């Protein structure tokens, strides 16, 4: 069994160093030929020295690739191409670090189920400045408490993909979503559309650093707004554009009305003191606003880059 472990990076060398340290200490799956690749999306190639520093510490091959086309979708598709004839492709992000059993747990669950993709939990690591209610909530992460199948799409921040299925279905990550995000949501939705099984591995744990600028309520509201917009886009993918916008608008208005009512009740009931409960209700409002924006023909590039950046 051949496995490629791929991670994208963009100007986060300190975090990449931590990721590579964790990957070098992995317990590799039995009867598997594993190789690692770091795909740098910075045209200047600034991550190369970090990768080269760690290459001697790896018992399996570690390579560096440069993807100059900006946007995470291009990096994901580069990984699919690099997987070549590999049996499995595992994704992890440069702001994460892996538990020593991470890859072995993903592969074990795959061998048990034969699923098209396996997803693991993501535990948030918050900065000291983050509010305590956010740390207790762990809202940036993904909680998985048991090994079981899932009926909704997952994310590429911690997953294993059956490349035989991907090649047979001719799937790629959609380049149109490279700067908006949610390209992975669409990818795994397409697997579900075609009747493939998705499952979870509770022991395949990774830890994700949450930077200070993301450990804020405003960032969560913007993320949920974007999620609503891209979810509406994905939900209407098989419709004519006009009908997709109408559907997105109707669903968005319904969420804004219901969410606003529940948010107001929560503010009154808690005297505005329970930030976690209030934000949990505001989630519905933010997603609804994103859906309405889609209906109005707007877009939101969460991963957009300043003009002139790589």
For each residue, the residues with C-beta under 8 A, 3 or more apart:
1: 29 31 32 33 87 88 107
2: 32 33 35 85 86 87 88
3: 29 32 33 34 35 86 87 88 89 90 103 107
4: 34 35 36 37 79 82 83 86 88 89 90
5: 23 34 35 36 37 89 90 92 103
6: 36 37 38 39 79 82 83 89 90 91 92
7: 16 19 23 36 37 38 39 91 92 93 94
8: 38 39 40 41 67 72 75 76 79 93 94
9: 12 13 16 38 39 40 41 42 47 94
10: 40 41 42 94
11: 42 46
12: 9 15 16 94 95
13: 9 16 17 46 47 50
14: 17 18
15: 12 18 19 94 95 209
16: 7 9 12 13 19 20 38 47 50 51 94
17: 13 14 20 21 50 53 54
18: 14 15 21 22 97 209
19: 7 15 16 22 23 92 93 94 95 96 97 98
20: 16 17 23 24 38 50 51 54 57 62
21: 17 18 24 25 54 97
22: 18 19 25 26 97 98 99 100
23: 5 7 19 20 26 36 58 62 92 98
24: 20 21 54 57 58 59
25: 21 22 100
26: 22 23 98 100 102 103 104
27: 100 101 103 104
28: 32 34 59 60 103 104
29: 1 3 32 34 103 104 107 108
30:
31: 1
32: 1 2 3 28 29 107
33: 1 2 3
34: 3 4 5 28 29 60 103
35: 2 3 4 5 60 61 62 63
36: 4 5 6 7 23 58 60 61 62 63
37: 4 5 6 7 62 63 64 65 79 82
38: 6 7 8 9 16 20 47 50 51 62 63 64 65 94
39: 6 7 8 9 65 66 67 75 78 79 82
40: 8 9 10 45 46 47 48 64 65 66 67
41: 8 9 10 67 68 70 71 72 74 75 310
42: 9 10 11 45 46 47 310
43: 66 68 70 310
44: 310
45: 40 42 48 66
46: 11 13 40 42 49
47: 9 13 16 38 40 42 50 51 64
48: 40 45 51 52 64 66
49: 46 52 53
50: 13 16 17 20 38 47 53 54
51: 16 20 38 47 48 54 55 62 63 64
52: 48 49 55 64
53: 17 49 50
54: 17 20 21 24 50 51 57 58 62
55: 51 52 58 62
56:
57: 20 24 54
58: 23 24 36 54 55 61 62
59: 24 28
60: 28 34 35 36
61: 35 36 58
62: 20 23 35 36 37 38 51 54 55 58
63: 35 36 37 38 51
64: 37 38 40 47 48 51 52
65: 37 38 39 40 78 82
66: 39 40 43 45 48
67: 8 39 40 41 74 75 78
68: 41 43 310
69: 74
70: 41 43 74 178 179 305 309 310
71: 41 74 75 175 178 179 303
72: 8 41 75 76 178 181 183 303
73: 76 77 173 174 175 177 178 183
74: 41 67 69 70 71 77 78 175 178
75: 8 39 41 67 71 72 78 79
76: 8 72 73 79 80 91 156 173 183 184 187
77: 73 74 80 81 172 173 175
78: 39 65 67 74 75 81 82
79: 4 6 8 37 39 75 76 82 83 89 91
80: 76 77 83 89 163 166 172 173
81: 77 78 84
82: 4 6 37 39 65 78 79
83: 4 6 79 80 86 89 163
84: 81
85: 2
86: 2 3 4 83 89 163
87: 1 2 3 162 163 164
88: 1 2 3 4 107 110 160 161 162 163
89: 3 4 5 6 79 80 83 86 160 161 163 166
90: 3 4 5 6 103 106 159 160 161
91: 6 7 76 79 156 157 158 159 161
92: 5 6 7 19 23 96 98 102 157 158 206
93: 7 8 19 96 156 157 208
94: 7 8 9 10 12 15 16 19 38
95: 12 15 19 208 209 211
96: 19 92 93 122 157 158 206 207 208 209
97: 18 19 21 22 206 207
98: 19 22 23 26 92 102 103 205 206 207
99: 22 102 203 204 205 206 207
100: 22 25 26 27
101: 27 104 105 203 204 205
102: 26 92 98 99 105 106 120 158 204 205 206
103: 3 5 26 27 28 29 34 90 98 106 107 204
104: 26 27 28 29 101 107 108
105: 101 102 108 109 120 201 202 203 204 205
106: 90 102 103 109 110 118 120 159 160 201 204
107: 1 3 29 32 88 103 104 110 111 160
108: 29 104 105 111 112 201
109: 105 106 112 113 115 118 147 160 199 200 201 204
110: 88 106 107 113 114 115 118 160 162
111: 107 108 114
112: 108 109 147
113: 109 110 118 149 197 199
114: 110 111 162 197
115: 109 110 118 149 162 196 197 198 199
116: 161 162 165 191 196 197 198
117: 154 159 160 161 162 188 191 196 198 199
118: 106 109 110 113 115 159 160 198 199 200 201 204
119: 142 144 150 154 155 158 159 198 199 200 201 204
120: 102 105 106 144 158 159 200 201 202 203 204 205 206
121: 141 142 143 144 158 202 204 205 206
122: 96 141 142 157 158 205 206 207 208
123: 138 141 205 206 207 208
124: 135 138 139 140 141 207 208 210
125: 207 208 209 210
126: 130 134 135 140 210 215
127: 130 210 211 212 215
128:
129: 212 215
130: 126 127 134 135 210 212 215
131: 134 135 215 275
132: 135 136
133: 136 137 274 275 276
134: 126 130 131 137 139 215 275 276
135: 124 126 130 131 132 138
136: 132 133 276
137: 133 134 276
138: 123 124 135 141 143
139: 124 134 220 279
140: 124 126 208 210 214 215
141: 121 122 123 124 138 208
142: 119 121 122 154 155 157 158
143: 121 138
144: 119 120 121 200 201 202
145: 202
146: 200 202
147: 109 112 199 200 201 202
148: 199 200
149: 113 115 197 198 199 200
150: 119 154 198 199 200
151: 192 198
152: 192
153: 184 185 186 187 188 189 191 192 198
154: 117 119 142 150 159 184 188 198
155: 119 142 158 159 184 185
156: 76 91 93 159 184 187
157: 91 92 93 96 122 142 206 208
158: 91 92 96 102 119 120 121 122 142 155 204 206
159: 90 91 106 117 118 119 120 154 155 156
160: 88 89 90 106 107 109 110 117 118 204
161: 88 89 90 91 116 117 165 166
162: 87 88 110 114 115 116 117 165 166
163: 80 83 86 87 88 89 166 167
164: 87 167 168
165: 116 161 162 168 169 191 196
166: 80 89 161 162 163 169 171
167: 163 164 170
168: 164 165
169: 165 166 190 191 194
170: 167
171: 166 187 190 191
172: 77 80
173: 73 76 77 80 177 183 184 186 187
174: 73 177 183 186 187
175: 71 73 74 77 178
176: 180
177: 73 173 174 180 181 182 183 186 230
178: 70 71 72 73 74 175 183 303
179: 70 71 301 302 303 304 305
180: 176 177 183 226 229 230 299 300 301 302 303
181: 72 177 226 230 302 303
182: 177 185 186 226 227 230 231 233 234
183: 72 73 76 173 174 177 178 180 186 187
184: 76 153 154 155 156 173 187 188
185: 153 155 182 188 189 230 231 234
186: 153 173 174 177 182 183 189 190 230 234 237
187: 76 153 156 171 173 174 183 184 190 191
188: 117 153 154 184 185 191 192 198
189: 153 185 186 192 193 234
190: 169 171 186 187 193 194
191: 116 117 153 165 169 171 187 188 194 196 198
192: 151 152 153 188 189 195 196 198
193: 189 190
194: 169 190 191
195: 192
196: 115 116 117 165 191 192
197: 113 114 115 116 149
198: 115 116 117 118 119 149 150 151 153 154 188 191 192
199: 109 113 115 117 118 119 147 148 149 150
200: 109 118 119 120 144 146 147 148 149 150
201: 105 106 108 109 118 119 120 144 147 204
202: 105 120 121 144 145 146 147
203: 99 101 105 120
204: 99 101 102 103 105 106 109 118 119 120 121 158 160 201
205: 98 99 101 102 105 120 121 122 123
206: 92 96 97 98 99 102 120 121 122 123 157 158
207: 96 97 98 99 122 123 124 125
208: 93 95 96 122 123 124 125 140 141 157
209: 15 18 95 96 125
210: 124 125 126 127 130 140 214 215
211: 95 127 214 215
212: 127 129 130 215 216
213: 216 219
214: 140 210 211 219
215: 126 127 129 130 131 134 140 210 211 212 219
216: 212 213 219 220
217: 220 221 275 279
218: 221 222
219: 213 214 215 216 222 223
220: 139 216 217 223 224 279 283
221: 217 218 224 225 279 282 286
222: 218 219 225 226 286 302
223: 219 220 226 227 302
224: 220 221 227 228 282 283 286 287 290
225: 221 222 228 229 286 287 289 290 293 300
226: 180 181 182 222 223 229 230 290 300 302
227: 182 223 224 230 231 286 287 290
228: 224 225 231 232 252 255 286 287 288 289 290 291 293 294
229: 180 225 226 232 233 290 291 293 294 298 299 300
230: 177 180 181 182 185 186 226 227 233 234 290
231: 182 185 227 228 234 235 287 290 291
232: 228 229 235 236 244 247 248 251 252 290 291 294 295
233: 182 229 230 236 237 244 248 294
234: 182 185 186 189 230 231 237
235: 231 232 244 247 248 251
236: 232 233 239 241 243 244 245 247 248 294
237: 186 233 234 244
238:
239: 236 243 244 247
240: 243 244
241: 236 244 245
242: 245 246
243: 236 239 240 246 247
244: 232 233 235 236 237 239 240 241 247 248
245: 236 241 242 248 249 294 295 296 297
246: 242 243 249 250 295
247: 232 235 236 239 243 244 250 251
248: 232 233 235 236 244 245 251 252 291 292 294 295
249: 245 246 252 253 291 292 294 295 296
250: 246 247 253 254
251: 232 235 247 248 254 255 288 291
252: 228 232 248 249 255 256 287 288 289 290 291 292 293 294 295
253: 249 250 256 257 288 292
254: 250 251 257 258 288
255: 228 251 252 258 259 284 285 287 288 291
256: 252 253 259 260 284 285 288 289 292
257: 253 254 260 261 288
258: 254 255 261 262 284
259: 255 256 262 263 281 282 283 284 285 286 287 288
260: 256 257 263 264 285
261: 257 258 264 265
262: 258 259 265 266 281 284
263: 259 260 266 267 278 281 282 284 285
264: 260 261 267 268
265: 261 262 268 269 281
266: 262 263 269 270 274 277 278 280 281
267: 263 264 270 271 272 278
268: 264 265 271
269: 265 266
270: 266 267 273 274 277 278
271: 267 268
272: 267 278
273: 270
274: 133 266 270 277 278
275: 131 133 134 217 278 279
276: 133 134 136 137 279 280
277: 266 270 274 280 281
278: 263 266 267 270 272 274 275 281 282
279: 139 217 220 221 275 276 282 283
280: 266 276 277 283
281: 259 262 263 265 266 277 278 284 285
282: 221 224 259 263 278 279 285 286
283: 220 224 259 279 280 286 287
284: 255 256 258 259 262 263 281 287 288
285: 255 256 259 260 263 281 282 288 289
286: 221 222 224 225 227 228 259 282 283 289 290
287: 224 225 227 228 231 252 255 259 283 284 290 291
288: 228 251 252 253 254 255 256 257 259 284 285 291 292
289: 225 228 252 256 285 286 292 293
290: 224 225 226 227 228 229 230 231 232 252 286 287 293 294 300
291: 228 229 231 232 248 249 251 252 255 287 288 294 295
292: 248 249 252 253 256 288 289 295 296
293: 225 228 229 252 289 290 296 298 299 300
294: 228 229 232 233 236 245 248 249 252 290 291 297 298
295: 232 245 246 248 249 252 291 292
296: 245 249 292 293
297: 245 294
298: 229 293 294
299: 180 229 293
300: 180 225 226 229 290 293
301: 179 180 304
302: 179 180 181 222 223 226
303: 71 72 178 179 180 181
304: 179 301
305: 70 179 309 310
306: 309
307:
308:
309: 70 305 306
310: 41 42 43 44 68 70 305
